[in-house]
């Protein structure tokens, strides 16, 4: 049936099909690596590909290698058991391996190793991790500070705020979702074309000059753009004093202070985080 439906579109498409799988993880040396596996099936053989693992599984059932009944599937059929079968349907496969770096390691280079282990650990991963801790917030001041804090979702004045952070890291970015007792705000950090770090809060993207000093990681703002394209003049730049470090208990510590160009405080929150 699938072949018959495919034949209806022969004049507007191609008889070549394919798929790819990309996996990112750590090797035995704890280096982050990306493995890219791809398959290309020509001559309309794509619909035959799903039958190949089924044939392997049926043979294993026949030979008593696997038991009948519902069970976990991982490892039941291995790629190595399929490789020689791909040729039977004119399918070609290839694997491409590459070493990758989390974005903070890439931007900081050798400076990354100067950071305390808890700060390195938070930024040296790919995937999703959840952190929890506590914070204190001084809250915004002035009308412009309160408006800006409301727009970006920064917390108000409070002590001992329960904090949860969901950090999703890819090869090229870190996506932060911070929850201060129900007050949630997001930002995304990426490496720009000049090799520097940038952080996007809503419509504002700030160019940061990351540097390490005395075991602390600092995030000064060098420039900013609205909607990623409109440069903000220096007199409109937010003033930021933000750093990451380790507290006396060995926990990851953050200290973020943000002011409007006219001196009003938008936010100033400090606290600690540990992996959940």
PyMOL commands that set and color helices and strands:
alter all, ss='L'
color gray80, all
select helices_A, chain A and resi 2-7+46-62+79-81+83-89+103-114+117-123+142-152+234-236
alter helices_A, ss='H'
color red, helices_A
select strands_A, chain A and resi 17-26+32-41+91-99+127-137+158-169+173-180+183-191+197-201+204-208+211-213+216-218+221-226+230-231+239-246+252-259+265-275
alter strands_A, ss='S'
color yellow, strands_A
deselect
rebuild
show_as cartoon
